[in-house]
């Protein structure tokens, strides 16, 4: 009888141990599955983050290319037009070059002012024509400050033209325009003798 009890007790103990091992193995598998699931979620999140960052970088690059394209299209060329003599005045005036040959949109013929749409380095040139018996003086202005001039002094009667040009670094919104000196003349006709041109060399 005692032997039977011992055998039964040992059998029950072995069964409990086996069930415990089975439960332990199942718990271990569950923990591993949870860990693998978490690791998978982390990898997916990390992948999405990488893709999002790449998308943002691509958008920034496209925006930069758009700005470069816009910058490369900045140019204008204009003449005073068939106006005859302009001046003299006892004060300086801003010249209005209303005969437009080309204009990407940054030059306003109603005001005579070019406004920089992008930060960059620009080239401007201009010419002034008149009869040499009268003085002619024009100057290139940037935000109210004189950059350079072209001037014809009075002399023997003949037609003369003065030209000049300058490279300027401009910020967005900077304004460039031409002014006629006080007490001087400038002349233009259908042949576009007095001109004002500018274009972007490269953006910054």
Backbone as a ProteinNet text record, in pm:
[ID]
protein_1_A
[PRIMARY]
XXXXXXXXXXXXXXXXXXXXXXXXXXXXXXXXXXXXXXXXXXXXXXXXXXXXXXXXXXXXXXXXXXXXXXXXXXXXXXXXXXXXXXXXXXXXXXXXXXXXXXXXXXXXXXXXXXXXXXXXXXXXXXXXXXXXXXXXXXXXXXXXXXXXXXXXXXXXXXXXXXXXXXXXXXXXXXXXXXXXXXXXXXXXXXXXXXXXXXXXXXXX
[TERTIARY]
83.7	0	86.4	185.8	276.9	351.5	388.5	459	371.5	246	151.8	136	130.2	116.8	238.7	356.3	480.9	485.6	448.1	449.5	353.3	234.3	136.6	187.9	252.2	306	414.6	502.4	609.8	550.7	446.9	382.8	321.9	252.4	192.9	300.6	412.4	522.1	579.6	598.6	653.2	558.2	426.2	327.4	329.8	342.1	348.7	474	584.4	709.4	697.8	636.9	620.9	531.4	420.2	331.2	401	481.4	555.1	652.8	721.1	816.2	743.3	626.2	548.7	503.4	453.8	409.9	526.6	642.1	760.8	803.8	799.4	836.2	739.5	608.9	508	526.1	553	576.7	698.6	802.6	924.8	897.2	817.4	781.6	698.6	608	525.3	610.3	704.1	792.8	875.5	927.5	1008.3	923.7	798.4	710	681.3	659.2	633.6	756.1	873.1	996.4	1017.3	993	1008.4	908.2	784.7	683.6	724.9	777.5	824.8	939.8	1031.5	1145.6	1098.6	998.4	942.2	876	799.6	735.4	840	948.5	1055.8	1117.4	1142	1200.5	1108.2	978.1	881.2	876.8	874.6	873.3	998.9	1113.4	1239.9	1241.6	1186.1	1178.9	1091.4	976.3	888	956	1031.2	1103.7	1205.8	1278.3	1376.4	1309.2	1196.6	1124.7	1071.9	1023.6	971.9	1083.1	1199.7	1313.9	1360.6	1361.2	1399.6	1301.5	1172	1069.9	1088.2	1118.2	1141.5	1264.5	1370.5	1491.6	1462.4	1381.3	1345.4	1264.2	1170.5	1089.7	1176.3	1273.4	1364.5	1447.7	1493.3	1573.4	1491.4	1365.8	1278.5	1252.8	1234.7	1212.5	1335.2	1452.5	1577.2	1589.4	1554	1560.1	1461.3	1342.6	1244.5	1298	1364.3	1420.6	1531.8	1613.5	1719.7	1661.7	1557.2	1493.2	1432.6	1366.6	1307.6	1416.4	1527.7	1637.2	1698.8	1713.4	1773	1686.8	1560.7	1469.4	1458.6	1540.5	1533.5	1615.3	1547.6	1615.4	1517.2	1570.5	1487.9	1575.5	1513.5	1580.1	1478.4	1510.9	1413.8	1484.6	1409	1458.1	1357.3	1403	1310.1	1194.5	1223.7	1119.5	1126.5	1030.5	1026.1	971.7	1056.7	1013	1081.3	1184.4	1258.3	1345.2	1348	1428.5	1354.1	1427.5	1376.3	1466	1407.5	1484.9	1504.6	1573.4	1632.3	1530.3	1561.9	1483.2	1577.8	1522.7	1605.4	1627.8	1582.6	1594.8	1612.9	1660.8	1677.8	1542.5	1531.9	1411.3	1451.4	1361	1379.7	1331.6	1415.7	1381.2	1289.7	1193.1	1097.6	1127	1178.5	1209.6	1086.3	1005	874.4	871.2	975.2	979.8	1046.8	967.5	1016.3	1053.7	1175.2	1219.1	1201.4	1229.4	1213	1198.7	1111	1091.4	1032.7	1109.7	1062	963.6	941.7	840.6	892.1	1023.9	1079	1102	1096	1109.8	971.2	946.1	816.6	832.5	781.9	798	719.9	623	545.3	624.3	718.6	800.7	947.1	989.3	1129.6	1217.4	1154.9	1229.5	1234.1	1354	1373.2	1380.9	1303	1303.2	1354.5	1459.1	1522.2	1428.2	1394	1306.5	1381.2	1512.1	1593.1	1725.5	1784.2	1915.9	2019.9	2106.3	2204.5	2292	2372.7	2462.5	2404.9	2386.7	2320.3	2414.8	2388.3	2460.7	2361.9	2400	2319.4	2406.6	2346.7	2415.3	2314.2	2364.6	2276.7	2350.2	2272.7	2329.2	2244.4	2309.8	2239.6	2285	2189.6	2220.4	2172.4	2248.1	2204.8	2287.5	2251.2	2331.3	2437.6	2561	2673.2	2675.5	2589.5	2583.2	2515.4	2457.9	2390.5	2452.9	2461.2	2514.5	2411.4	2460.7	2375.3	2439.4	2361.6	2413.9	2309	2343	2253.8	2333.5	2264	2332.9	2248.6	2318.7	2255.9	2241.6	2118.9	2088.9	2051.4	2091.2	2049.7	1997.9	1870.2	1808.1	1841.8	1840	1864.7	2010	2100.2	2244.3	2300.9	2380.1	2441.6	2549.2	2540	2637.6	2743.1	2698.7	2790.6	2716	2791.2	2728.9	2782.8	2712	2760.9	2727.9	2826.4	2808	2871.8	2797	2849.4	2859.3	2979.2	2997.3	2965.3	2920.4	2889.3	3013.9	2992.5	3102.9	3049.6	3133.8	3089.4	2966.8	2885	2756.3	2773.9	2740.1	2729.8	2657.3	2606.7	2535.2	2634.9	2610	2700.8	2619.4	2682.8	2621.7	2723.4	2679	2762.9	2703.3	2790	2744.7	2823.5	2765.1	2833.8	2759.4	2819.3	2756.4	2819	2752.2	2802.1	2742.3	2821.8	2774.2	2740.7	2620	2573.8	2524.5	2553.2	2493.5	2367.2	2254.8	2126.3	2060.5	1988.6	1901.9	1760.2	1676.5	1537.5	1471.6	1411.7	1344	1428	1559.4	1642.6	1593.8	1605	1555.4	1670	1667.6	1768.6	1696	1745.5	1679.9	1777.2	1734.6	1819.3	1761.1	1852.4	1808.3	1884.6	1813.6	1871.9	1922	2047.4	2103.1	2019	2017.3	1950.7	2021.7	1942.4	1993.5	2068.5	2030.3	2088.4	1975.2	2013.3	1917.5	1950.5	1849.4	1870.3	1772	1811.4	1731.7	1711.1	1592.5	1567.6	1461.9	1465.1	1365.9	1334	1287.4	1248.1	1366.9	1487.4	1607.3	1659	1591.2	1626.5	1772	1802.1	1939.2	1975.9	1874.7	1898.2	1831.9	1912	1862	1899.2	1830.5	1855.5	1827.6	1928.9	1910.8	1968.3	1922.3	1974.7	1934.2	2018.1	1983.3	2064.1	2011.2	2077.2	2191.2	2309.2	2422.7	2415.2	2395.3	2376.2	2314.4	2236.6	2171	2265.6	2236.6	2318.6	2236.1
-120.1	0	123.9	124.1	239.1	256.6	141	147.3	210.2	177	233.5	382.5	421.9	566	642.4	582.7	648.4	660.6	550.9	552.6	658.5	667.9	768.7	910.1	928.3	1060	1101.7	1002.8	1031.2	1063.3	990	1014.3	1153.6	1190.4	1325	1433	1408.1	1505.4	1521.5	1408.3	1414	1487.9	1463.7	1530.4	1681	1718.5	1862.7	1927.4	1854.9	1907.3	1923.6	1822.2	1828.2	1944.4	1957.7	2071.4	2204.3	2209.2	2332.5	2366.6	2261	2283.6	2328.9	2264.9	2305.4	2449.8	2484.6	2623.8	2720.6	2681.4	2766.5	2787.3	2677.2	2688	2778	2763.5	2847.8	2994.2	3020.8	3157.7	3217.4	3136.5	3182.2	3218	3128.6	3154.6	3281.9	3302.7	3423.8	3549.4	3543.5	3658.1	3686.3	3581.3	3598.2	3656.9	3608.9	3660.3	3808.1	3845.4	3986.5	4070.8	4019.3	4091.8	4108.4	4000.2	4006.6	4103	4103.1	4196.3	4340.4	4364.9	4499.2	4542.5	4447.5	4477.4	4506.2	4430.9	4451.3	4588.5	4624.5	4756.6	4867.8	4849	4949.2	4963.5	4849.7	4854.2	4924.3	4894.2	4958.9	5109	5147.8	5290.4	5360	5293.2	5350.2	5365.4	5266.7	5272.4	5388	5403.7	5515.6	5650.2	5658.6	5781.5	5813.9	5710.7	5730.7	5778.2	5715.7	5754.3	5897.8	5932.9	6069.2	6172.3	6140.5	6231.3	6246	6135	6140.7	6225	6210.3	6289.1	6437.5	6470.7	6611.4	6665.6	6585.4	6628	6648.5	6559.4	6572.3	6699.5	6729.3	6850.2	6975.7	6972.9	7086.5	7104.7	6993	6999.4	7054.9	7010.9	7061.6	7209.9	7253.2	7396.1	7477	7422.2	7489	7498.7	7391.1	7391.9	7493.1	7502.3	7600.5	7742.6	7769.8	7902.6	7932.3	7829.5	7848.3	7876.1	7801	7820.7	7959.9	8000	8134.5	8239.7	8216.3	8311.7	8325.2	8212.7	8216.1	8288	8314.5	8380.3	8530.3	8584.6	8726.7	8806.4	8885.5	8969.7	9071.1	9183.2	9282.3	9367.7	9426	9520.1	9622.1	9750.8	9855	9979.6	10062.4	10192	10299.1	10424.7	10534.3	10538.6	10506.2	10509.5	10636.6	10652.4	10767.2	10890.4	10945.6	11055.8	11188.7	11186.2	11309.3	11347.1	11475.8	11523.2	11506.7	11463.8	11459.7	11550	11653.4	11750.4	11877.8	11975.9	11967.3	12001.3	11954.1	11986.8	12042.2	12120.3	12175.6	12074.6	11954.4	11849.1	11715.9	11617.4	11484.8	11416.4	11333.8	11254.3	11108.8	11017.9	10877.3	10856.9	10800.8	10781.1	10660.1	10675.6	10568.4	10508.5	10389.3	10319.2	10235.5	10288.7	10229	10141.2	10147.2	10060	9929.6	9827.8	9702.2	9603.4	9554.9	9449.6	9311.7	9303.4	9178.7	9212.9	9138	9164	9039.9	8979.2	8861	8895.4	9025.1	9067.7	9150	9162.8	9234.3	9382.8	9423.1	9564.8	9624.2	9739.8	9808	9931.4	9929.8	10045.1	10167.8	10149.4	10263.2	10345.4	10280.7	10350.5	10360.5	10278.1	10274.4	10196.2	10119.4	10052	9901.3	9845.7	9700.9	9656.6	9554	9500	9357.2	9330	9196.8	9091.8	8987.1	8881.5	8774.8	8761.6	8662.5	8726	8671.1	8716.9	8665.6	8755.6	8711.7	8823.9	8790.1	8886	8919.4	9048.7	9095.7	9184.6	9190	9282.4	9381.5	9511.2	9618.5	9700.6	9746.3	9839.3	9941.4	10055.5	10162.2	10251.1	10322.9	10418.9	10545.3	10656.3	10784.2	10859.7	10906.8	10975.7	11120.3	11210.5	11350.9	11426.6	11550.2	11641.3	11703.2	11702.6	11739.1	11886.7	11966.7	12106.4	12118	12008.8	12007.5	11898.4	11919.3	11814.2	11703.1	11582.7	11468.4	11390.7	11364	11287.7	11191.8	11063.4	10963.6	10879.4	10825.5	10744.6	10625	10516.2	10392.4	10396.9	10373.1	10384	10248.2	10226.1	10107.5	10154.6	10137.3	10175.4	10318.8	10409.6	10550.6	10591.6	10496.5	10526	10514.6	10616.3	10616.7	10509.6	10426.2	10320.8	10362.2	10413.6	10459.1	10553.1	10625.4	10727.3	10720.4	10788.9	10816.8	10963.2	11037.4	11182.4	11231	11315.7	11385.1	11534.3	11589.4	11733.1	11807.4	11930.2	12008.5	12025	12027.6	12044.6	12083.7	12070.9	12101.6	12018.5	12071.8	12009.4	11876.7	11768.2	11637	11544.2	11434.4	11339	11251.2	11231.7	11150.8	11054.4	10944.2	10845.8	10805.3	10801.5	10755.4	10626.3	10533.2	10405.2	10369	10281.7	10230.7	10106.4	10037.4	9918	9882.3	9793.3	9756.1	9622.4	9543.5	9421.3	9452.7	9415.1	9445.2	9318.4	9307.6	9201.4	9256.2	9188.7	9237.3	9136.3	9190.1	9109.4	9114.7	9021.9	9022.5	9155.1	9222	9348.9	9471.8	9454.7	9569.6	9630.3	9763.1	9832.8	9902	9887.2	9946.7	10025.6	10147	10233.8	10339.9	10416.3	10520.3	10657.7	10752.9	10891.2	10985.8	11088.6	11193.5	11305.6	11347.1	11458.1	11584	11667.1	11797.7	11881.2	11957.4	12051.8	11981.5	11857.6	11787.9	11731.5	11685.6	11633.7	11490.1	11418.7	11287.3	11275.4	11199.5	11193.9	11048.2	11022.1	10891.1	10906.1	10809.9	10809.8	10664.8	10643	10508.2	10411.6	10464.4	10380.6	10330.3	10364.3	10314.1	10344.2	10472.1	10517.6	10522.2	10534.7	10542.4	10422	10333.3	10202.7	10172.8	10074	10026.1	9875.9	9795.3	9650.5	9591.9	9473.4	9404.5	9258.1	9175.4	9034.2	8970.4	8861.5	8787.5	8704.1	8716.2	8631.6	8496.5	8500.3	8377.5	8412.2	8318.5	8339.8	8299.5	8349.3	8322	8248.9
0	0	0	88	94	-38.1	-96.9	-226.1	-331.9	-334.1	-431.7	-411.9	-284.4	-256	-304	-277.9	-320.4	-471.1	-540	-687	-737.9	-675.4	-717.2	-694	-578.5	-545.7	-644	-676.2	-772.4	-909.4	-947.7	-1077.5	-1084.3	-976.2	-971.1	-977.4	-905.9	-905.6	-1045.1	-1115.4	-1251.9	-1344.9	-1323.8	-1406.9	-1384.2	-1258.9	-1226.3	-1285.4	-1273.9	-1329.7	-1480.5	-1545.9	-1692.1	-1733	-1656.4	-1687.4	-1663.1	-1558	-1528.7	-1638.9	-1688.7	-1797.9	-1924.1	-1946.2	-2065	-2053.9	-1934.9	-1914	-1926.8	-1872.9	-1880.1	-2025.5	-2102.2	-2244.1	-2318.9	-2288	-2354.3	-2317	-2189.5	-2144.6	-2213.9	-2226	-2292.8	-2439.8	-2502.8	-2642.7	-2655.3	-2559	-2562.6	-2545.8	-2451.4	-2428.6	-2552.8	-2613.5	-2735	-2848.5	-2858.9	-2964.1	-2944	-2815.6	-2785.7	-2818.2	-2782.2	-2811.9	-2961.9	-3036.2	-3181.1	-3244	-3188.9	-3238.3	-3211.6	-3092.3	-3059.6	-3147.9	-3170.8	-3258.6	-3400.4	-3446.5	-3581	-3591.2	-3484.5	-3483.3	-3486.9	-3411.1	-3409.9	-3548.3	-3614.1	-3748.5	-3847.7	-3837.8	-3927.4	-3900.8	-3773.3	-3737.8	-3788.2	-3766.5	-3811.9	-3963.9	-4034.3	-4180.1	-4225.9	-4160.5	-4194.3	-4168.2	-4057.9	-4027.1	-4135.1	-4179.9	-4286.6	-4414.2	-4449	-4570.6	-4558.8	-4441.2	-4420.3	-4432.4	-4375.2	-4384.4	-4528.7	-4602.4	-4743.3	-4823.1	-4791.4	-4859.2	-4831.5	-4705.7	-4670.6	-4743.5	-4748.6	-4820.3	-4968.8	-5026.3	-5167.4	-5191.3	-5100.8	-5112.4	-5102.2	-5010.5	-4997.5	-5124	-5178.9	-5301.2	-5417	-5428.2	-5534.3	-5517.4	-5393.2	-5367.2	-5406	-5374.7	-5412.7	-5564.5	-5634.4	-5781	-5838.5	-5777.9	-5823.9	-5809.4	-5695.4	-5673.3	-5774	-5801.1	-5900	-6037.5	-6073.2	-6203	-6211.4	-6104.9	-6102.5	-6112.5	-6039.4	-6042.3	-6179.4	-6249.6	-6382.1	-6484.3	-6451.5	-6543.9	-6518.2	-6429.4	-6395.7	-6495.5	-6578.1	-6677.1	-6733.3	-6775.1	-6843.7	-6934.4	-7034.4	-7123.5	-7170.7	-7158	-7191.1	-7241.3	-7311.5	-7359.3	-7319.6	-7322.3	-7289.5	-7387.9	-7514.8	-7617.3	-7699.8	-7785.1	-7877.2	-7803.8	-7714.1	-7626.8	-7660.8	-7747.3	-7776	-7657.5	-7625.2	-7512.2	-7380.6	-7279.7	-7142.7	-7058.9	-6995.6	-6919.2	-6999	-6939	-6804.2	-6695.1	-6574.8	-6455.8	-6349.7	-6260.6	-6152.1	-6040.6	-6060.6	-5959.8	-6033	-5963.6	-6023.5	-6040.2	-6145	-6165.1	-6190.8	-6158.1	-6193.4	-6336.1	-6418.8	-6559.3	-6577.2	-6666.2	-6694.2	-6831.3	-6831.1	-6955.6	-6991.9	-7082.1	-7109.6	-7235	-7316.3	-7433.4	-7391.1	-7370.6	-7313.7	-7425	-7420	-7511.5	-7448.8	-7319.8	-7245.6	-7097.7	-7029.3	-6887.4	-6821	-6730.3	-6660	-6548.8	-6527.1	-6430.7	-6315.4	-6300.2	-6185.2	-6212	-6339	-6371.9	-6394.4	-6331.5	-6342.5	-6430.3	-6553.3	-6642.5	-6596.4	-6508	-6457.4	-6356.1	-6288.9	-6188.9	-6229.5	-6326.9	-6366.7	-6271.6	-6182.1	-6075.1	-6098.2	-6084.1	-6082.3	-5937.3	-5899.2	-5763.6	-5766.7	-5691.3	-5692.3	-5633.3	-5708.8	-5656.7	-5578.1	-5601.7	-5531.3	-5490.7	-5385.4	-5341.2	-5439.9	-5487.6	-5584.7	-5635.4	-5734.7	-5798.9	-5936.6	-5963.5	-6084.4	-6165	-6294.3	-6381.8	-6441.9	-6438	-6496.5	-6590.3	-6698.7	-6787.8	-6838.2	-6882.9	-6928	-7027.4	-7104.9	-7200.5	-7199.5	-7229.1	-7237.7	-7361.7	-7441	-7566.4	-7557.9	-7622.8	-7627.9	-7732.4	-7756.8	-7838.2	-7750	-7798	-7711.7	-7671.7	-7731.4	-7687.6	-7550.7	-7506.3	-7376.5	-7288.3	-7160.5	-7072.6	-7052.1	-7036.3	-7005.6	-6891	-6787	-6673.8	-6619.3	-6614.6	-6556.1	-6456.5	-6358.4	-6258.3	-6216.6	-6191.4	-6147.1	-5995.4	-5948.1	-5806	-5747.6	-5623.8	-5548.3	-5412.6	-5390.6	-5262.9	-5222.6	-5320.6	-5291.5	-5287.5	-5313.7	-5310.2	-5451.3	-5491.2	-5624.1	-5634.5	-5741.1	-5763.5	-5866	-5980.5	-6085.6	-6179.4	-6264.3	-6349.6	-6492	-6580.4	-6716	-6743.2	-6798.5	-6812	-6942.4	-7013.8	-7131.7	-7101	-7117.1	-7096.5	-7226.2	-7214.4	-7335.5	-7423	-7554.5	-7648.3	-7783.9	-7887.5	-8024.4	-8061.7	-8149.4	-8181.1	-8254.4	-8187.9	-8250.4	-8151.8	-8203.9	-8118.5	-8044.8	-7916.2	-7834.4	-7746.2	-7712.8	-7623.4	-7517.2	-7394.8	-7283.6	-7228.4	-7193	-7138.7	-7013.6	-6935.1	-6816.4	-6768	-6674.7	-6619.5	-6486.4	-6412.7	-6281.2	-6238.7	-6164.6	-6101.5	-5956.3	-5914.4	-5779.3	-5710.6	-5581.9	-5501.2	-5437.4	-5460.9	-5412.9	-5320.5	-5222.9	-5139	-5196.2	-5152.8	-5197.8	-5159.7	-5256.4	-5231.2	-5258.1	-5280.4	-5315.7	-5447.2	-5457.9	-5576	-5650.4	-5782.7	-5869.6	-5977.8	-6004.9	-6102.5	-6151.1	-6250	-6309.6	-6278.3	-6252.9	-6229	-6321.8	-6364.7	-6448.7	-6358.9	-6379.7	-6302.7	-6321.7	-6219.4	-6231.5	-6338	-6412.5	-6513.4	-6627.4	-6657	-6772.5	-6858.6	-6979.1	-7076.6	-7111.4	-7161.3	-7222.2	-7338.6	-7440.2	-7562.8	-7605.5	-7662.5	-7722.6	-7831.3	-7924.1	-8032.8	-8069.8	-8188.8	-8229.5	-8236.9	-8233.5	-8245.5	-8110.2	-8002.2	-7868.1	-7833.2	-7826.4	-7802.4	-7653.5	-7568.6	-7423.4	-7357.1	-7302.3	-7257.9	-7112.7	-7058.7	-6923.1	-6923.6	-6887.7	-6887	-6759	-6723.7	-6605.1	-6606.9	-6545.2	-6532	-6419.2	-6367.8	-6260.5	-6318.5	-6258.9	-6297.2	-6226.5	-6094.4	-6018	-5882.4	-5830.4	-5701.6	-5588.9	-5468.4	-5350.4	-5244.7
[MASK]
++++++++++++++++++++++++++++++++++++++++++++++++++++++++++++++++++++++++++++++++++++++++++++++++++++++++++++++++++++++++++++++++++++++++++++++++++++++++++++++++++++++++++++++++++++++++++++++++++++++++++++

